[in-house]
Amino acid sequence: MTRVAAIDCGTNSLRLLVADVGETGGPVEVLRRMEVVRLGQGVDATGRLAPEAVERARVVLGEYAAQARELGVERTRMVATSASRDASNRADFEGMVQAVLGQLPDVVPGLEEAALSFAGATGSLAAAAAAHGIPVPAAPYLVVDIGGGSTEFVLGDADGVRAARSVDIGCVRLTERHLHGDPPTADEIQRAESDIRAALAEVVAEVPVHEAATLVGLAGSVTTVAALAMDLPAYDAAAIHGSRIPVGAVRSVTAGLLTATRARRAALPVMHPGRVDVIGGGSLVLRVVMDALAIDEVVVSEHDILDGIALSLR
C-alpha cells in the first residue's frame, strides 16, 4: 500500500483525501477534508481569479500540505478544474501552488476531469449498496458531477468511460449569472433553467445518455439535496453514500431551496456554510437533468474525483 494525498481544487471548494492505495481495490481513507474557498469568485464575469480568492486557497492549501507531511504521504497530486482552466491569470495561481505544495497543479481538461470523477464514483457502488442492504445499481452508469463552474456528464461501465462531456453550468456560475434575488425571482430561475437545458442539449448530442441504466450524482449540491430529502438531523456521509433519491423528492427539495431566503437556507442543519449561496443553482441542475432525461431516481455518491485522483497515484 502507498499513502497518497489527492487534492481537488474546484470553483467552489478545495478538498483533500489522504488514503492508502494498493494495486487493486479502492482507496482506504485516512483523512478527508473540505473547505469552501470560492476560487471561482467572479471568474465568469471577469475571466480572472480574484487575488482574495487565491489567498483563501493558499491558506487552506498550506494546511493540507502540513497534514499530508504529518501523515507520511509518499505521493501527492493536485487537480485544478473549471475556475483555473478559465482564468487569464492562471499562472499566478500555479505559482502559488508551486510555492506552497512544492509542485504544480494538474490543470486538467474537462474530459480528464470527467474520467477521474467516473472512476471515483463507481468504484464503491457495490460496497455502498451492500451497506444499505439494497441491490447493486445496474450499469451502464451516467455519472453527473455538479461542480461550481462546470458539470461533467460521463457514461460508462466496468470497462471504463464510453463518452463524456463537460459543460459550463456549475452552481457558482449559474448563481453569479442569474440567481441574484433573496430568494431568486421566477424570471431568474427561468433564465438559469434555460441555460441548463441549452447545455444539456449539447451533452445529449455527444453522449448517448439514454443508454444509461443508473444515474449517479456527485458533489456537494447532490449530497446536500439527498440529506434534505432524507430529512437528516445532521449531515451524515455514511447514510448519504449509496442512497437512492426519487425525482419527486429532488423536485420538492429544489423548490424549497429556490423559494427560501438565504437565512432560511443557512439554518438548515445539513447545510455547509459555504454552500448556502449556491445550493439553489446546484439543486436546479440536478432537477432539470432528471426531468429532461425522464430519470426516476438518482444514486448518490460521496466518492468522486478525489477518489479517482487517489487511484491515479497507484
ZICORSUL-V764376 format. One record per pair of residues at least 24 apart in sequence whose ideal C-beta (glycine too) atoms are under 10 Angstrom apart, sorted by the first residue. I is the first residue (numbers start at 1). J is the second residue. D is the distance in Angstrom with one decimal. If there is no record, write none. Layout:
BEGIN
i	j	d
I	J	D
I	J	D
END
This chain:
BEGIN
i	j	d
1	25	9.8
1	27	9.7
1	28	7.3
1	74	9.9
2	73	9.2
2	74	5.5
2	75	6.3
2	310	9.8
2	313	7.1
2	314	7.2
3	28	9.5
3	30	7.1
3	68	8.9
3	71	6.8
3	72	5.6
3	73	5.3
3	74	5.4
3	75	8.0
3	313	9.6
4	30	9.5
4	68	9.0
4	73	6.3
4	74	6.8
4	75	4.8
4	76	6.9
4	77	7.4
4	309	8.5
4	310	5.4
4	311	9.0
4	312	9.0
4	313	4.2
4	314	8.4
5	30	9.4
5	31	8.9
5	64	7.4
5	65	8.5
5	67	8.3
5	68	4.2
5	69	9.3
5	71	8.0
5	73	4.4
5	74	8.9
5	75	7.5
5	76	4.3
5	77	7.6
5	78	8.4
5	101	9.4
5	309	9.1
5	310	8.2
5	313	8.4
6	32	9.6
6	68	10.0
6	73	9.8
6	75	9.5
6	76	7.9
6	77	6.0
6	78	8.0
6	79	7.7
6	116	9.3
6	120	9.0
6	305	8.3
6	306	5.0
6	307	7.5
6	308	8.1
6	309	3.6
6	310	4.2
6	311	8.6
6	312	8.1
6	313	7.0
7	33	9.7
7	60	9.8
7	61	7.4
7	64	6.1
7	65	9.0
7	68	8.6
7	76	7.0
7	77	7.2
7	78	3.9
7	79	7.1
7	80	8.8
7	97	9.1
7	101	7.8
7	105	7.9
7	106	9.9
7	306	8.1
7	309	7.5
8	34	9.0
8	77	9.7
8	78	7.9
8	79	5.7
8	80	8.3
8	81	7.3
8	113	9.4
8	116	8.7
8	117	9.6
8	120	9.6
8	147	9.4
8	219	9.9
8	304	8.0
8	305	5.3
8	306	5.1
8	307	9.8
8	308	9.2
8	309	6.4
9	37	8.2
9	39	6.4
9	40	10.0
9	57	6.7
9	60	9.4
9	61	7.9
9	78	6.4
9	79	7.0
9	80	4.3
9	81	6.9
9	82	9.8
9	83	8.0
9	84	6.8
9	93	8.6
9	97	8.1
9	105	6.5
9	106	9.9
9	107	9.2
10	34	10.0
10	36	9.8
10	37	9.2
10	38	9.9
10	39	7.3
10	40	7.7
10	79	9.0
10	80	8.1
10	81	5.2
10	82	6.8
10	83	7.1
10	84	9.2
10	113	9.3
10	145	9.7
10	147	5.1
10	148	5.3
10	149	7.3
10	150	8.9
10	170	8.3
10	172	9.0
10	219	8.2
10	220	9.3
10	305	8.3
11	37	9.7
11	38	7.8
11	39	6.2
11	40	3.3
11	41	8.8
11	43	7.3
11	44	9.1
11	53	9.9
11	80	9.8
11	81	7.1
11	82	4.9
11	83	4.1
11	84	8.7
11	85	9.7
11	86	8.8
11	147	5.9
11	148	2.9
11	149	3.5
11	150	7.5
11	170	5.7
11	171	8.4
11	172	5.0
11	173	7.2
11	278	9.4
12	36	6.0
12	37	7.9
12	38	5.9
12	39	7.7
12	40	6.6
12	41	9.2
12	82	9.6
12	83	8.5
12	147	7.2
12	148	3.3
12	149	8.0
12	170	7.7
12	171	6.9
12	172	5.2
12	173	9.8
12	175	9.8
12	219	9.1
12	220	7.5
12	221	9.3
12	274	6.9
12	275	7.7
12	277	9.5
12	278	6.4
12	282	9.0
13	37	6.9
13	38	8.3
13	39	8.6
13	60	9.5
13	147	8.8
13	148	7.2
13	172	9.9
13	219	8.7
13	220	6.7
13	272	8.8
13	274	6.8
13	275	8.7
14	38	9.5
14	39	7.1
14	56	8.3
14	57	5.8
14	59	9.7
14	60	5.0
14	61	6.7
14	63	9.7
14	64	7.6
14	78	9.4
14	80	9.5
15	60	9.5
15	64	8.8
15	219	10.0
15	220	9.4
15	304	8.9
15	305	8.6
15	306	5.7
15	309	9.7
16	60	8.7
16	61	9.0
16	63	8.6
16	64	4.5
16	65	9.3
16	67	7.1
16	68	7.6
16	76	9.8
16	78	9.3
16	306	7.8
17	64	10.0
17	120	9.2
17	303	9.3
17	304	9.7
17	305	9.6
17	306	4.2
17	307	6.8
17	308	10.0
17	309	7.4
17	310	5.6
18	64	8.9
18	67	7.1
18	68	6.2
18	70	9.6
18	71	5.2
18	72	9.1
18	73	6.1
18	76	9.4
18	310	8.6
19	73	9.5
19	306	8.7
19	307	7.8
19	309	9.7
19	310	4.7
19	311	9.0
19	313	8.9
20	74	9.9
20	310	9.1
21	75	9.0
21	307	9.7
21	310	5.7
21	311	6.3
21	312	9.2
21	313	6.3
21	314	5.3
22	314	7.5
23	314	6.5
24	314	9.0
25	123	8.4
25	124	9.8
25	127	9.9
25	311	9.4
26	119	9.6
26	120	8.6
26	123	4.7
26	124	5.4
26	127	7.7
26	303	7.7
26	307	6.7
26	310	8.6
26	311	7.3
27	120	8.6
27	123	8.3
27	124	9.2
27	303	8.7
27	306	8.7
27	307	5.6
27	308	9.3
27	309	9.3
27	310	4.2
27	311	6.2
27	313	8.9
27	314	9.2
28	310	9.4
29	303	9.3
29	306	9.6
29	307	8.6
29	310	8.8
30	67	9.9
30	71	6.2
30	72	9.4
30	73	9.0
31	64	9.5
31	67	6.6
31	68	8.8
31	70	9.7
31	71	6.5
31	73	9.8
32	237	8.5
32	302	9.0
32	303	9.8
32	306	7.3
32	307	9.5
33	60	8.7
33	63	8.2
33	64	7.0
33	67	7.7
33	306	10.0
34	60	9.7
34	220	7.7
34	272	7.7
34	274	8.4
34	306	9.1
35	59	8.9
35	60	4.6
35	61	9.5
35	63	8.1
35	64	8.7
35	272	9.8
35	274	7.6
36	60	9.2
36	148	9.2
36	220	8.7
36	272	6.9
36	273	7.2
36	274	2.4
36	275	7.1
36	276	9.6
36	277	9.6
36	278	9.2
37	61	8.7
37	274	8.2
38	83	9.0
38	148	7.8
38	172	7.1
38	274	7.2
38	277	8.9
38	278	8.8
39	80	8.3
39	81	9.6
39	82	9.3
39	83	4.8
39	84	7.0
39	87	8.8
39	93	7.8
39	148	8.1
39	149	9.1
39	172	9.3
40	81	9.5
40	82	6.8
40	83	3.4
40	84	8.5
40	86	8.0
40	87	8.5
40	147	9.1
40	148	5.3
40	149	5.1
40	150	9.8
40	170	7.8
40	172	5.2
40	173	7.4
40	176	8.5
41	83	8.4
41	148	9.7
41	172	7.8
41	176	8.4
42	83	9.8
42	172	9.6
42	176	7.2
43	82	8.3
43	83	5.1
43	84	8.8
43	85	9.6
43	86	5.5
43	87	5.8
43	88	9.4
43	89	9.9
43	148	9.5
43	149	7.0
43	172	8.5
43	173	8.2
43	176	8.6
44	82	9.8
44	83	9.1
44	86	7.8
44	149	7.5
44	168	8.0
44	170	9.1
44	172	7.8
44	173	4.9
44	174	9.2
44	175	9.6
44	176	5.4
44	177	6.4
45	173	9.8
45	176	6.6
45	177	8.4
46	87	8.8
46	88	8.7
46	89	9.7
47	86	6.9
47	87	6.7
47	88	5.0
47	89	8.7
48	86	9.3
48	87	5.7
48	88	5.4
48	89	5.0
48	90	9.2
48	92	9.0
49	83	6.8
49	84	7.1
49	86	9.1
49	87	4.5
49	88	8.6
49	89	5.6
49	90	7.4
49	92	6.8
49	93	5.5
49	96	9.7
50	87	9.6
50	89	9.5
51	89	9.1
51	92	8.3
53	83	8.3
53	87	9.8
53	93	9.1
54	84	9.7
54	87	9.5
54	89	8.6
54	92	6.5
54	93	5.7
54	95	9.7
54	96	5.8
54	97	9.6
55	96	8.5
57	83	9.7
57	84	9.5
57	93	7.5
57	96	7.3
57	97	8.3
57	100	9.0
58	93	9.3
58	96	5.3
58	97	8.5
58	99	8.3
58	100	6.0
59	100	9.3
60	100	9.7
61	96	7.9
61	97	6.8
61	99	9.7
61	100	4.9
61	101	6.3
61	105	9.5
62	99	9.7
62	100	5.4
62	101	8.8
63	100	9.9
64	100	8.8
64	101	8.2
65	97	9.9
65	100	6.0
65	101	5.5
65	102	7.7
66	100	10.0
68	101	8.8
73	313	9.8
74	313	8.8
75	310	9.5
75	312	9.9
75	313	4.8
75	314	9.3
76	101	6.9
76	102	8.4
76	103	6.9
76	309	9.7
76	313	8.0
77	103	8.5
77	105	8.7
77	106	6.5
77	116	9.9
77	309	5.5
77	310	8.2
77	312	6.5
77	313	5.6
78	103	7.4
78	104	8.2
78	105	4.4
78	106	6.8
78	107	9.6
78	309	8.3
79	105	6.8
79	106	5.1
79	107	8.0
79	108	5.5
79	112	8.4
79	113	7.3
79	116	6.8
79	305	6.9
79	306	8.9
79	308	8.8
79	309	5.4
79	312	8.8
80	104	9.4
80	105	4.3
80	106	7.0
80	107	4.8
80	108	7.5
80	113	9.6
81	105	9.7
81	106	9.7
81	107	7.9
81	108	6.6
81	109	9.4
81	110	8.0
81	112	9.5
81	113	5.2
81	116	9.4
81	117	9.6
81	145	9.6
81	147	6.5
81	148	8.6
81	149	7.2
81	150	7.1
81	152	9.0
81	166	8.9
81	170	9.5
81	305	7.8
82	107	10.0
82	110	7.8
82	113	8.0
82	147	6.0
82	148	6.8
82	149	3.0
82	150	4.2
82	151	9.3
82	152	9.5
82	166	8.0
82	168	7.3
82	170	6.3
82	172	8.9
82	173	8.0
83	107	10.0
83	147	9.2
83	148	7.0
83	149	5.2
83	150	9.1
83	170	9.0
83	172	8.2
83	173	9.2
84	108	9.7
84	149	9.3
85	109	7.4
85	110	7.7
85	113	8.9
85	149	8.1
85	150	8.5
85	166	9.5
86	149	6.8
86	150	8.9
86	168	8.2
86	173	9.4
106	309	8.8
106	312	9.4
108	305	9.4
108	309	9.6
109	166	7.9
110	150	6.4
110	151	9.7
110	152	6.5
110	164	7.9
110	165	7.6
110	166	2.7
110	167	8.2
110	168	9.2
111	152	8.5
111	154	8.9
111	161	8.5
111	163	9.7
111	164	5.4
111	165	8.0
111	166	6.7
112	164	9.3
112	166	9.5
112	308	9.8
112	312	9.7
113	145	7.8
113	147	8.4
113	150	7.9
113	152	5.8
113	154	9.4
113	164	8.9
113	166	6.4
113	305	6.6
113	308	9.1
114	143	7.8
114	145	7.2
114	150	9.6
114	151	9.8
114	152	4.1
114	153	7.4
114	154	4.4
114	155	9.7
114	156	9.3
114	161	7.1
114	163	9.4
114	164	3.9
114	165	7.6
114	166	5.9
114	207	9.8
114	305	9.0
114	308	9.7
115	143	9.9
115	152	9.0
115	154	7.0
115	156	8.5
115	160	7.9
115	161	5.2
115	164	6.8
115	305	9.5
115	308	7.4
115	312	9.4
116	145	9.3
116	152	9.2
116	154	9.6
116	304	8.6
116	305	4.8
116	306	8.8
116	307	8.6
116	308	3.5
116	309	5.8
116	310	9.7
116	311	8.4
116	312	6.7
117	143	6.1
117	144	9.1
117	145	4.3
117	147	9.1
117	152	5.6
117	153	9.9
117	154	6.4
117	161	9.8
117	164	9.1
117	166	9.8
117	216	9.6
117	218	6.1
117	219	8.5
117	301	9.4
117	303	9.6
117	304	5.6
117	305	4.5
117	306	9.3
117	307	9.0
117	308	6.0
117	309	9.6
118	142	9.8
118	143	4.9
118	145	8.4
118	152	8.3
118	154	4.3
118	155	8.7
118	156	5.4
118	157	9.8
118	160	7.9
118	161	5.5
118	162	9.8
118	164	7.6
118	216	8.7
118	218	9.4
118	304	9.4
118	305	9.1
118	308	7.1
119	143	9.5
119	154	9.5
119	156	9.1
119	160	8.3
119	161	8.5
119	303	9.5
119	304	9.6
119	305	8.6
119	307	7.3
119	308	4.0
119	309	9.0
119	310	9.6
119	311	5.7
119	312	7.8
120	145	9.2
120	218	8.0
120	301	8.0
120	302	9.9
120	303	5.1
120	304	4.9
120	305	5.5
120	306	6.3
120	307	3.3
120	308	3.4
120	309	7.4
120	310	7.8
120	311	7.0
120	312	9.5
121	145	7.4
121	154	8.4
121	156	9.9
121	216	5.4
121	217	8.8
121	218	5.3
121	219	9.6
121	299	9.2
121	300	9.9
121	301	4.5
121	302	9.2
121	303	5.8
121	304	5.5
121	305	8.3
121	307	7.6
121	308	7.7
122	154	9.2
122	156	7.3
122	157	8.4
122	158	8.2
122	160	9.8
122	161	10.0
122	214	9.5
122	216	6.8
122	299	9.9
122	301	8.0
122	303	8.6
122	307	9.7
122	308	9.4
123	301	9.5
123	303	6.8
123	307	6.4
123	308	8.0
123	311	7.1
124	241	7.6
124	242	8.0
124	301	7.5
124	302	8.6
124	303	5.1
124	307	7.4
125	214	8.3
125	216	7.2
125	241	9.6
125	242	7.0
125	299	7.1
125	301	7.2
125	303	8.8
126	242	9.4
127	241	9.1
127	242	8.0
127	303	9.6
128	238	9.3
128	240	9.7
128	241	5.2
128	242	2.7
128	243	8.5
128	299	8.3
128	300	9.1
128	301	7.4
128	302	8.4
128	303	8.3
129	242	5.8
129	244	9.4
129	299	8.6
130	242	8.7
131	238	7.5
131	239	9.6
131	241	7.7
131	242	6.2
132	238	9.8
132	239	8.8
132	241	8.7
132	242	5.2
132	243	7.0
132	244	8.3
134	242	7.7
134	243	9.2
134	244	7.2
134	299	9.6
136	214	9.5
136	242	9.7
137	213	7.6
137	214	4.2
137	215	9.1
137	216	7.2
137	242	8.5
137	244	8.2
137	297	9.7
137	299	5.0
137	301	9.9
138	212	9.3
138	213	4.0
138	214	5.6
139	212	8.6
139	213	6.1
139	214	7.0
140	208	9.1
140	209	9.9
140	211	5.6
140	212	5.3
140	213	5.8
140	214	7.7
141	212	6.3
141	213	7.4
141	214	5.1
141	215	7.8
141	216	5.1
141	299	8.3
141	301	9.8
142	203	9.8
142	207	7.9
142	208	9.5
142	209	5.6
142	210	9.1
142	211	8.3
142	212	3.6
142	213	8.6
142	214	7.2
142	215	5.2
142	216	7.0
142	217	9.5
142	289	9.0
142	293	8.0
142	295	8.1
142	298	9.7
143	212	9.0
143	214	9.3
143	215	8.3
143	216	4.7
143	217	8.1
143	218	6.6
143	299	9.7
143	301	8.1
143	304	8.8
144	203	9.4
144	209	9.5
144	212	9.9
144	215	6.5
144	216	7.1
144	217	5.4
144	218	6.9
144	219	8.8
144	222	7.7
144	285	8.1
144	286	7.4
144	289	6.0
144	290	9.2
144	293	9.6
144	295	9.6
144	298	8.0
145	170	9.8
145	216	9.0
145	217	8.1
145	218	4.3
145	219	5.5
145	221	9.8
145	222	8.5
145	301	9.3
145	304	6.2
145	305	6.8
145	308	10.0
146	170	6.8
146	171	6.4
146	174	10.0
146	217	7.2
146	218	7.1
146	219	5.0
146	220	8.2
146	221	4.7
146	222	5.9
146	223	10.0
146	225	9.6
146	281	9.0
146	282	5.3
146	283	8.9
146	284	9.7
146	285	5.1
146	286	6.4
146	289	8.6
147	171	7.5
147	172	8.3
147	173	9.0
147	218	8.9
147	219	5.9
147	220	8.9
147	221	8.5
147	282	8.7
147	285	9.7
147	304	9.6
147	305	8.8
148	172	3.8
148	173	7.1
148	174	9.6
148	175	9.1
148	176	9.9
148	219	8.8
148	220	8.9
148	221	9.1
148	275	9.9
148	278	7.0
148	281	9.3
148	282	8.5
149	173	5.2
149	174	9.7
149	176	9.8
150	199	9.3
151	196	8.6
151	199	7.5
151	200	9.2
151	203	8.7
151	218	9.7
151	219	8.7
151	221	9.3
151	282	9.0
151	285	5.9
151	286	9.3
151	289	8.2
152	203	9.6
152	218	8.5
152	219	9.4
152	304	9.9
152	305	8.6
153	199	9.4
153	200	8.3
153	202	9.6
153	203	4.8
153	204	9.0
153	206	8.7
153	207	5.5
153	209	7.0
153	212	9.7
153	289	8.3
153	293	9.9
154	207	7.8
154	212	10.0
154	216	9.0
154	218	9.8
155	203	9.8
155	206	9.9
155	207	5.3
155	208	6.5
155	209	6.6
155	210	9.7
155	211	6.5
155	212	5.9
156	212	9.3
157	211	9.6
157	212	9.6
157	213	9.1
162	207	8.1
162	208	7.6
162	211	7.8
162	212	9.7
163	203	9.4
163	206	6.4
163	207	4.4
163	208	6.4
163	209	8.8
163	211	9.1
164	203	9.2
164	206	8.2
164	207	6.6
165	199	9.0
165	200	9.7
165	202	6.7
165	203	4.7
165	204	9.0
165	205	8.5
165	206	4.9
165	207	5.3
165	209	9.6
166	199	9.8
166	202	10.0
166	203	9.1
167	195	9.5
167	196	8.9
167	198	8.9
167	199	3.9
167	200	7.6
167	201	9.6
167	202	5.9
167	203	6.1
167	206	9.9
167	285	9.8
168	195	8.7
168	199	7.0
169	195	6.0
169	196	5.2
169	197	9.5
169	198	8.7
169	199	4.6
169	200	8.1
169	202	9.9
169	203	9.6
169	281	8.5
169	282	9.8
169	284	9.3
169	285	5.9
169	288	9.0
169	289	9.5
170	219	9.2
170	221	8.9
170	278	8.5
170	281	7.8
170	282	7.7
170	285	7.9
171	219	8.7
171	220	8.2
171	221	5.3
171	275	8.0
171	277	9.0
171	278	4.1
171	279	7.0
171	280	8.0
171	281	4.1
171	282	3.4
171	283	8.2
171	284	8.4
171	285	6.9
171	286	9.9
172	277	8.5
172	278	5.3
172	281	7.4
172	282	8.8
173	278	9.2
173	281	7.8
174	199	10.0
174	278	8.0
174	280	8.5
174	281	3.7
174	282	8.0
174	284	7.1
174	285	7.2
175	277	6.3
175	278	4.8
175	279	9.1
175	280	7.1
175	281	4.5
175	282	8.6
175	284	9.7
176	277	9.6
176	278	8.8
176	281	8.9
177	281	8.8
178	280	10.0
178	281	7.8
178	284	9.6
179	258	8.0
179	277	8.8
179	278	8.3
179	280	5.7
179	281	5.6
179	284	8.3
181	258	9.9
181	261	9.7
182	260	9.3
182	261	5.5
182	262	5.3
182	263	8.6
182	264	9.9
182	265	9.7
182	277	9.7
183	257	8.6
183	258	6.3
183	259	5.3
183	260	5.9
183	261	5.8
183	262	8.0
183	264	8.5
183	265	8.8
183	280	7.7
184	257	9.8
184	258	5.9
184	259	8.5
184	260	10.0
184	280	6.4
184	281	8.9
184	284	9.4
185	258	9.9
186	258	9.3
186	259	9.7
188	258	9.2
188	280	9.6
189	254	9.7
189	255	9.8
189	258	5.7
189	259	9.3
189	280	8.1
189	281	9.5
189	284	7.0
192	258	9.2
192	280	8.5
192	281	6.3
192	284	5.9
192	285	8.8
192	288	8.9
193	284	6.4
193	285	9.4
193	287	8.8
193	288	5.7
193	291	9.7
193	292	9.8
194	288	9.7
195	281	9.7
195	284	9.7
195	285	9.5
195	288	9.5
196	281	9.1
196	284	6.7
196	285	5.6
196	286	9.7
196	287	9.0
196	288	4.5
196	289	7.5
196	292	8.3
197	288	6.3
197	289	9.6
197	291	9.6
197	292	6.4
199	285	9.0
199	288	9.5
199	289	9.9
200	285	9.1
200	288	7.0
200	289	6.5
200	292	5.5
200	293	7.9
201	292	8.9
203	289	8.9
203	292	9.8
203	293	9.5
204	292	8.4
204	293	8.1
209	289	9.1
209	292	9.4
209	293	5.8
209	295	9.0
210	293	7.3
210	294	8.7
210	295	9.8
212	293	8.4
212	295	8.2
214	244	9.3
214	295	9.1
214	297	8.7
214	298	8.8
214	299	5.7
215	244	9.8
215	245	10.0
215	247	9.5
215	286	9.3
215	289	7.8
215	290	7.1
215	293	7.7
215	295	4.9
215	296	8.8
215	297	7.3
215	298	4.9
215	299	6.7
215	300	9.8
216	242	9.9
216	298	7.3
216	299	5.0
216	300	7.9
216	301	5.5
216	303	9.9
216	304	9.7
217	245	8.0
217	250	9.0
217	285	9.7
217	286	6.1
217	289	8.6
217	290	8.9
217	295	9.9
217	297	9.8
217	298	4.4
217	299	7.1
217	300	5.5
217	301	7.0
217	304	9.8
218	298	9.9
218	300	8.1
218	301	5.3
218	302	8.4
218	303	7.9
218	304	4.3
218	305	7.8
219	282	7.7
219	286	9.8
219	301	9.0
219	302	9.7
219	304	6.0
219	305	8.4
220	272	6.8
220	274	8.4
220	275	5.6
220	278	8.9
220	279	8.1
220	282	7.2
220	302	10.0
220	304	9.5
221	254	10.0
221	257	9.8
221	275	7.4
221	278	7.7
221	279	6.2
221	280	9.3
221	281	7.8
221	282	2.5
221	283	5.9
221	284	9.0
221	285	6.9
221	286	6.6
222	250	9.2
222	282	7.5
222	283	8.4
222	285	9.0
222	286	5.8
222	298	7.0
222	299	9.9
222	300	5.8
222	301	8.1
222	302	9.6
222	304	9.4
223	270	8.9
223	272	9.6
223	275	9.7
223	300	6.1
223	301	8.3
223	302	6.2
223	304	9.3
224	253	8.8
224	257	8.8
224	265	9.9
224	268	8.6
224	270	6.4
224	271	6.6
224	272	7.2
224	275	5.9
224	279	5.8
224	282	7.6
224	283	7.6
225	249	8.3
225	250	6.1
225	252	9.9
225	253	5.1
225	254	7.1
225	257	8.0
225	270	9.8
225	279	8.0
225	282	7.7
225	283	5.1
225	286	6.1
225	287	8.5
225	298	8.6
225	300	8.2
226	250	8.8
226	253	8.7
226	270	9.1
226	286	9.6
226	298	8.0
226	299	9.7
226	300	4.3
226	301	9.8
226	302	9.3
227	253	9.3
227	268	8.7
227	269	8.8
227	270	3.9
227	271	8.5
227	272	10.0
227	300	9.1
228	252	9.0
228	253	4.7
228	254	9.5
228	256	7.6
228	257	7.7
228	268	6.8
228	269	9.5
228	270	6.2
228	271	8.3
228	279	9.1
228	283	8.6
229	253	5.2
229	254	9.9
229	298	9.7
229	300	9.2
230	270	8.8
230	300	9.4
231	269	9.8
231	270	9.2
232	269	7.6
232	270	5.6
233	269	6.0
233	270	8.2
234	269	5.5
234	270	6.5
235	268	9.9
235	269	7.8
235	270	4.5
235	271	8.3
235	272	7.4
236	270	8.3
237	302	4.9
237	303	9.8
238	302	8.2
239	300	10.0
239	302	9.8
240	270	9.1
240	300	5.7
240	301	8.9
240	302	5.9
241	299	9.7
241	300	7.0
241	301	6.4
241	302	3.9
241	303	7.0
242	299	6.8
242	300	7.1
242	301	7.3
242	302	8.3
242	303	9.5
243	297	9.7
243	298	9.0
243	299	7.5
243	300	4.9
243	301	9.4
243	302	9.5
244	296	9.5
244	297	5.0
244	298	7.2
244	299	5.5
244	300	7.5
245	286	9.1
245	290	9.4
245	297	6.2
245	298	5.3
245	299	8.3
245	300	6.1
246	290	9.3
246	295	10.0
246	296	6.5
246	297	4.9
246	298	8.4
247	286	9.5
247	287	7.9
247	289	10.0
247	290	4.7
247	291	7.1
247	294	8.9
247	295	6.5
247	296	5.7
247	297	6.4
247	298	7.7
248	290	9.8
248	296	9.0
248	297	9.4
249	297	8.8
249	298	9.4
250	283	7.5
250	286	5.8
250	287	5.3
250	289	9.4
250	290	5.8
250	291	8.9
250	295	9.5
250	297	8.6
250	298	6.8
251	283	9.6
251	286	9.8
251	287	5.8
251	290	8.2
251	291	7.6
252	287	9.6
253	279	9.6
253	283	6.3
253	286	9.1
253	287	8.4
254	279	9.4
254	280	7.7
254	282	9.3
254	283	4.2
254	284	5.9
254	285	9.3
254	286	7.2
254	287	4.3
254	288	8.9
254	290	9.7
255	283	9.0
255	284	9.7
255	287	8.4
256	280	9.7
256	283	9.0
257	281	9.4
257	282	8.9
257	283	5.2
257	284	8.4
257	287	9.8
258	283	7.5
258	284	6.7
258	287	9.3
END
